[in-house]
Amino acid sequence: MTEVVIVEDAEVAGRLAADMIEHLVRRNPCAVLGLATGSTPLTTYRSLAQRDLDFSRVRAFALDEYVGLEPGHPQSYRAVIDREVVATLGLDPAMVRVPGDDGVLDAALDGPLEAALEAAADRYERAIETAGGIDLQILGIGANGHIGFNEPGSSLASPTRVKALTRQTREDNARFFASVDEVPRHCITQGLGTILRARHLVLLAFGDRKADAVAAAIEGAVSSSTPGSVVQLHPRVTAIVDEAAASRL
Ligand code: GLP
């Protein structure tokens, strides 16, 4: 069931999502979090950073990662998560995983390497299972309805795997790079099936640019052409959106 909470702005949404994470971590100091990147979850992470909470035993798994950036690239999702989450909340970096963080991401995508990336994706899927699954997954949504990097056309049951990014997503994310040509063409992403196995999904979206994607995800037909619509198949979803993102509901 999807509970939709409409709030005035991203700050209030971040506080609400942070309340849910705080509640979880106080109840279970060894909770497993699913982390999203992009600009949407930043108010949540910043609100959490202002609270007196012990994250030292919390495990975390990122949703996705680019393929082909050099190690330590400031826009790699590993670097973003280290900067915005690990350092500010005091997580143990060894307890935080990002797809492909076992050393296969910094090379180009061809032939045998593709097999190595797929193997890394399988290991990531198993690592989530071994950790007991994700308790609470934070999700943003792309303007084209993608969640994680599951672009339109992703199978609803998909596991963690290598995907090509669409031109629109690369253009949307070009603001973090010098130009769109520097945005990688591939990624490893948790699949829609992986996301559905998390026990609680917290979907955040702000601004008019997300209004169509939010309406399609929450009220449209469940379809692989709208990856975000898988949330309708999940028993426990909280969508926290501002009025602009809710305007087409
Ligand atoms: C990115 C990420 C997604 C994110 C989405 C929205 O491409 N891979 O996980 O939810 O696009 O990004 P933003 O929050 O910056 O709008």
Residues whose N, C-alpha, C, O or C-beta is under 5 A from the ligand:
A	BS01	GLP	A36 T37 G38 S39 T40 D64 G140 I141 G142 G148 F149
